[in-house]
Amino acid sequence: MAPATAAENRDRAHALVRRHGWNTTALQTAGEGFSYLFCGDGYLAYVDTGRAWVGAGAPVCPPEALPDLVQTFMQAAQAAGRRCSFFGVEKRLLEAAAHRLSSLQVGEQPIWDPGQWETVLRGHPSLREQLRRARAKGVVVRQITDEERSLLSAPLQRLQARWLKSRSMPAMGFLVAAAPGYASVEGTHFVAWHRGRVVGVASLLPIFGRGGWFVEHLQRDPVAPNGTVELLVDAAMRFASARGCSWLTLGLAPLSGDVIRPLRRARRLLGGLYDFEGLARFKAKFRPREWMPIYLAFPPSQGAFVTLSDALAAFAPGGMLRFGARFVLRGHPAVLGLLAALLAAWTLLLASASTAHWFLGHEAVKWAWVFFDVAVCVGIAAFVRRPSWKLSLPLALLVSVDAAVTPIEALLWNVPRVVTLRDALVVVLACAAPLLAAAVLWGATFRLWALARS
């Protein structure tokens, strides 16, 4: 018998999700991008990072089959020479496979009873005011039909493209892939319009085993009026309430809640790269009924932090190095802020350096470079505060000139005068730094220019 195709595996997974899907992410695993381990009346979806199999949530199966499927997955991963883990699981799996798994809390997901939404609004004047202002500005939110979803395919794809371009973080994969949730035949989709233009979408996926809903995507056009996302959440809550649903989530807030101390430090130190606390505050402002811990589960013989690195790799399509390069080249404010700080230190070094040794023997050349670097440093700082391609473009041009001129000066003057290893390192840094800065600034320029043109 020929092996099943990817489409056949997804269809099989989809049928099992309808029978046994209980985890928040269950229906996501019937989409593209996953491998499957089927066992009896259940399966586990996972991604292979090259070193580990990272399960997408808990196995989809009858509750009594959870321990056996966990064991089967761990044995299959070991036979394939891979570590393994289960990302995004709840306490139910940990209790069912208590002797087979260790765990690490990686965040929380907020839970609402949509039937209590009106009570939430009555006690939340600022949220009511946001909804009122968005409506007053002409934002209209409406559930779309299957036929409308097809007709709106182009504007929804344009919305997603603009949403992605507005983000400094590159698109991630695994359970947070930006694939449009409105493509799901099982989903319910709400679209926000402003002056005839699509400016937001909320995609809800059913959680069959709970009779609940998961708001998988909340995408907002950068020019959408304030309150657009709040209107989408309001529509989702009212939709779920009208159907008697008592369980709805906006999904994981990573690193929130009672995580271990190293992860709390990471939440604080990495806040400039990803706003963990801001995301948690955004979800908290809708006043959930409770916050449910979410875990990374793994075999007890496996280290917690190597497992966490495996999970991070699952979210980085193409590998961590490629993802890191894309991150740097998108011109993230944290990267540019670091470049500005390093440039400031470099400028102080230039100001105190020997004119005869480094600057063609001319004091004017030295201070011209100092003035140039101060101007670039100020420009980058201004860009970080208010990103715009109209500011990053001249900065990218200036730094590109620097990247072209510096190697020429180094070859003609500095290289023949290199005496120590320190001299050589200074020359290499002087040539490499402008190249990196130019690449980052051009990346930011092209991204913001494309956003402005779309």
Secondary structure by P-SEA (a helix, b strand, c coil): cccccaaaaaaaaaaaaacccccccccccccccbbbbbccccbbbbbbcccbbbbcccccccccaaaaaaaaaaaaaaaaccccccccccccccccccccbbbbbcbbbbbbcccaaaaaaaacaaaaaaaaaaaaabbbbbbbcaaaaaaaaaaaaaaaaaaaaaccccccccccccccccccccbbbbbbbccccccbbbbbbbccccccccccbbbbccccccaaaaaaaaaaaaaaaaacccbbbcccccccccccaaaaaaaaaaccccaaaaaaaaaacccccbbbbbbbcccccccaaaaaaaaaaaaccccaaaaaaaaaacccaaaaaaaaaaaaaaaaaaaaccccccccccaaaaaaaaaaaaaaaaaaaaaaacccaaaaaaaaaaaaaaaaaaaaaaaaccccccccaaaaaaaaaaaaaaaaaaaaaaaaaaaaaaaaac
